[in-house]
């Protein structure tokens, strides 16, 4: 049994995790611990507070007791908002507090895109434009070319969590770009676990979603690979070996 830990802010789309656990179909357990979201706002000051070391550390003991082998901060905006170096500092502090290998959803997106060999990406964000632009900057620091960015102007994770498959598909269609080798949907508050195959069929390319890549990142930290076609190209393709 491989136990993987996730610190998830508040309550929006955490039910993606038991769904993904089922789709993995193996001896893998996904343990979700909720952190205090503070002010629910896709606004820089609120996001910085949401991802603060104190808020993340408060959930660490529960994860340790669960037997988790690795921990991922399951929040994209609450990690990339710190910038490339700041996000590294955040993860280092989390690893030290937990005594476990650690990462965040922002790094999960970068690793997933590189694993698929996708050098050019498009972003379909629920966030306001200024926050979406910060994610684009983070990915550029990670060595990716962002060919387009679309924000949706949604302020709260609570509202994002009400979106269904129709809204997710519409966002993806509207944000895709012909030069993009993958489309990224960066919000762990967005329910996507049940519609990744439909998204990839619609767009004809890999689609990376926040909760999907977060789980893949935890598996990477635990040195596990799982073939799970219902979770899209990321869980079916062999990783690209970089020259």
C-alpha positions as CSV (number, residue, x, y, z in Angstrom):
1,X,0.0,0.0,0.0
2,X,1.3,3.5,-1.0
3,X,-0.3,6.3,1.1
4,X,-0.1,9.8,-0.4
5,X,-0.9,13.0,1.4
6,X,-2.6,16.1,0.2
7,X,-3.1,19.5,2.0
8,X,-6.3,20.9,0.3
9,X,-7.5,24.4,1.1
10,X,-11.1,24.5,2.2
11,X,-13.9,22.5,0.5
12,X,-14.6,22.8,-3.2
13,X,-13.6,19.8,-5.4
14,X,-12.0,17.5,-2.9
15,X,-14.3,14.7,-4.0
16,X,-12.0,14.5,-7.1
17,X,-9.6,12.6,-4.9
18,X,-11.7,9.6,-4.0
19,X,-12.8,9.5,-7.6
20,X,-9.1,9.5,-8.7
21,X,-8.3,6.9,-6.1
22,X,-10.9,4.6,-7.6
23,X,-9.6,5.2,-11.2
24,X,-6.0,4.3,-10.1
25,X,-7.3,0.8,-9.4
26,X,-4.3,-0.3,-7.4
27,X,-2.9,-0.3,-3.9
28,X,-2.7,3.5,-3.6
29,X,-4.5,5.5,-0.9
30,X,-5.1,9.3,-1.2
31,X,-5.3,11.0,2.1
32,X,-6.8,14.5,2.0
33,X,-6.4,16.9,4.9
34,X,-8.1,20.3,4.7
35,X,-6.3,23.5,5.6
36,X,-8.0,26.7,6.7
37,X,-8.6,28.7,3.5
38,X,-8.9,32.1,5.3
39,X,-10.5,34.6,3.0
40,X,-11.8,32.8,-0.1
41,X,-10.5,35.1,-2.8
42,X,-8.4,34.8,-5.9
43,X,-6.6,37.9,-4.9
44,X,-2.8,38.1,-4.4
45,X,-2.9,39.1,-0.7
46,X,-5.5,36.4,0.2
47,X,-3.6,33.8,-1.8
48,X,-0.3,34.6,0.0
49,X,-2.0,34.1,3.3
50,X,-3.7,30.9,2.2
51,X,-0.3,29.4,1.3
52,X,1.5,30.6,4.4
53,X,3.8,28.2,6.2
54,X,1.7,28.4,9.4
55,X,-1.5,27.3,7.5
56,X,0.2,24.5,5.8
57,X,2.0,23.2,8.9
58,X,-1.3,23.0,10.8
59,X,-2.3,20.0,8.7
60,X,1.0,18.2,8.7
61,X,0.6,16.1,11.9
62,X,-2.7,14.5,10.6
63,X,-0.9,13.5,7.4
64,X,2.0,12.0,9.3
65,X,-0.3,10.0,11.4
66,X,-2.0,8.7,8.3
67,X,1.2,7.1,7.1
68,X,1.6,9.3,4.1
69,X,4.9,8.8,2.2
70,X,4.8,12.2,0.5
71,X,2.8,15.4,0.7
72,X,1.6,17.8,-2.0
73,X,0.1,21.3,-1.3
74,X,-3.0,20.8,-3.5
75,X,-3.4,24.5,-4.5
76,X,-2.1,26.1,-7.6
77,X,-2.8,29.8,-7.0
78,X,-1.6,29.5,-3.4
79,X,1.8,28.3,-4.6
80,X,2.6,30.1,-7.9
81,X,1.6,33.4,-6.3
82,X,4.9,33.3,-4.4
83,X,6.9,33.2,-7.7
84,X,9.4,30.6,-8.8
85,X,11.8,31.0,-5.9
86,X,9.1,31.7,-3.3
87,X,7.3,28.5,-4.3
88,X,10.5,26.5,-3.8
89,X,10.8,28.0,-0.4
90,X,7.2,27.1,0.4
91,X,7.8,23.5,-0.6
92,X,11.1,23.3,1.4
93,X,9.3,24.6,4.5
94,X,6.5,22.0,4.0
95,X,9.0,19.2,3.6
96,X,10.8,20.2,6.7
97,X,7.6,20.5,8.8
98,X,6.3,17.1,7.5
99,X,9.6,15.2,7.4
100,X,8.4,14.0,4.0
101,X,9.1,14.6,0.3
102,X,6.9,17.6,-0.6
103,X,5.7,19.6,-3.6
104,X,2.8,21.7,-4.8
105,X,0.3,21.8,-7.6
106,X,2.2,24.5,-9.5
107,X,5.4,22.4,-9.7
108,X,3.1,19.4,-10.6
109,X,1.9,21.2,-13.7
110,X,5.5,22.0,-14.8
111,X,6.7,18.4,-14.2
112,X,3.6,17.0,-16.0
113,X,4.1,19.1,-19.1
114,X,7.7,18.2,-19.3
115,X,6.9,14.5,-18.8
116,X,4.5,14.7,-21.8
117,X,7.1,16.6,-23.9
118,X,4.7,19.6,-24.2
119,X,6.9,22.7,-24.6
120,X,4.1,25.0,-25.7
121,X,1.0,25.3,-23.5
122,X,-2.3,27.2,-23.3
123,X,-3.9,28.1,-19.9
124,X,-7.6,27.9,-19.3
125,X,-8.0,29.6,-15.9
126,X,-10.9,30.2,-13.7
127,X,-9.0,33.1,-12.0
128,X,-9.1,36.9,-12.7
129,X,-6.6,37.9,-15.5
130,X,-3.9,39.2,-13.2
131,X,-3.7,36.0,-11.2
132,X,-3.8,33.9,-14.4
133,X,-0.8,36.0,-15.7
134,X,1.1,35.0,-12.6
135,X,0.7,31.4,-13.4
136,X,1.9,32.0,-16.9
137,X,5.0,33.7,-15.5
138,X,5.6,30.7,-13.2
139,X,5.4,28.3,-16.2
140,X,7.8,30.5,-18.2
141,X,10.3,30.2,-15.3
142,X,9.8,26.4,-15.5
143,X,11.0,26.5,-19.2
144,X,7.6,26.3,-20.9
145,X,6.3,28.6,-23.6
146,X,2.8,29.9,-22.8
147,X,1.1,30.6,-26.1
148,X,-2.2,31.8,-24.7
149,X,-3.9,32.6,-21.4
150,X,-7.6,32.9,-20.7
151,X,-8.9,34.0,-17.3
152,X,-12.5,33.7,-16.2
153,X,-12.7,36.4,-13.6
154,X,-14.0,34.2,-10.8
155,X,-13.1,35.4,-7.4
156,X,-14.0,32.5,-5.1
157,X,-13.1,28.8,-5.0
158,X,-16.7,28.2,-3.8
159,X,-18.1,29.5,-7.1
160,X,-15.5,27.4,-9.1
161,X,-16.6,24.3,-7.2
162,X,-20.2,24.7,-8.6
163,X,-19.0,24.3,-12.2
164,X,-20.0,21.1,-14.0
165,X,-18.6,19.4,-17.1
166,X,-20.4,21.7,-19.5
167,X,-18.7,24.8,-18.0
168,X,-15.3,23.1,-17.9
169,X,-15.6,22.0,-21.6
170,X,-16.7,25.5,-22.6
171,X,-13.7,27.0,-20.8
172,X,-11.3,24.6,-22.4
173,X,-12.6,25.2,-25.9
174,X,-12.4,28.9,-25.5
175,X,-8.9,28.9,-24.2
176,X,-7.3,26.3,-26.5
177,X,-4.7,27.5,-29.0
178,X,-3.6,25.7,-32.2
179,X,0.1,26.0,-31.3
180,X,-0.4,24.6,-27.8
181,X,0.8,21.0,-27.3
182,X,-1.3,20.7,-24.1
183,X,-4.0,22.7,-22.3
184,X,-3.8,23.4,-18.6
185,X,-6.7,24.0,-16.2
186,X,-5.0,25.3,-13.0
187,X,-7.6,25.3,-10.2
188,X,-7.9,22.5,-7.6
189,X,-11.4,23.9,-6.8
190,X,-12.5,22.8,-10.3
191,X,-14.1,19.4,-10.7
192,X,-12.3,17.7,-13.6
193,X,-11.6,14.1,-12.6
194,X,-14.6,12.7,-14.4
195,X,-14.2,14.6,-17.7
196,X,-10.5,14.4,-18.7
197,X,-11.1,11.9,-21.5
198,X,-13.9,14.1,-22.9
199,X,-11.6,17.1,-22.8
200,X,-8.8,15.4,-24.6
201,X,-11.2,14.0,-27.2
202,X,-12.7,17.4,-27.8
203,X,-9.3,19.2,-28.1
204,X,-7.3,16.4,-29.7
205,X,-4.3,17.0,-27.3
206,X,-3.3,16.2,-23.7
207,X,-5.2,18.1,-21.0
208,X,-3.7,18.7,-17.6
209,X,-6.0,19.6,-14.7
210,X,-5.1,20.6,-11.2
211,X,-6.2,17.6,-9.1
212,X,-5.0,15.2,-11.8
213,X,-1.4,16.6,-11.9
214,X,-1.4,16.9,-8.1
215,X,-1.9,13.2,-7.7
216,X,0.6,12.4,-10.4
217,X,3.1,14.6,-8.5
218,X,2.6,12.7,-5.3
219,X,3.1,9.4,-7.2
220,X,6.3,10.9,-8.6
221,X,7.6,11.7,-5.1
222,X,6.8,8.2,-4.0
223,X,8.5,6.7,-7.1
224,X,5.3,5.1,-8.3
225,X,3.8,4.9,-11.8
226,X,0.2,3.9,-12.5
227,X,-1.5,3.3,-15.9
228,X,-5.0,4.8,-15.6
229,X,-6.5,5.7,-19.1
230,X,-9.5,7.4,-17.5
231,X,-7.1,10.0,-16.2
232,X,-5.8,11.0,-19.6
233,X,-2.6,11.1,-21.5
234,X,-0.6,11.9,-18.4
235,X,-1.4,8.5,-16.9
236,X,-1.0,6.5,-20.1
237,X,2.0,7.8,-21.9
238,X,5.6,6.9,-21.1
239,X,7.6,9.9,-19.9
240,X,9.7,11.8,-22.4
241,X,13.4,11.3,-21.9
242,X,15.0,14.7,-22.1
243,X,18.2,14.8,-24.2
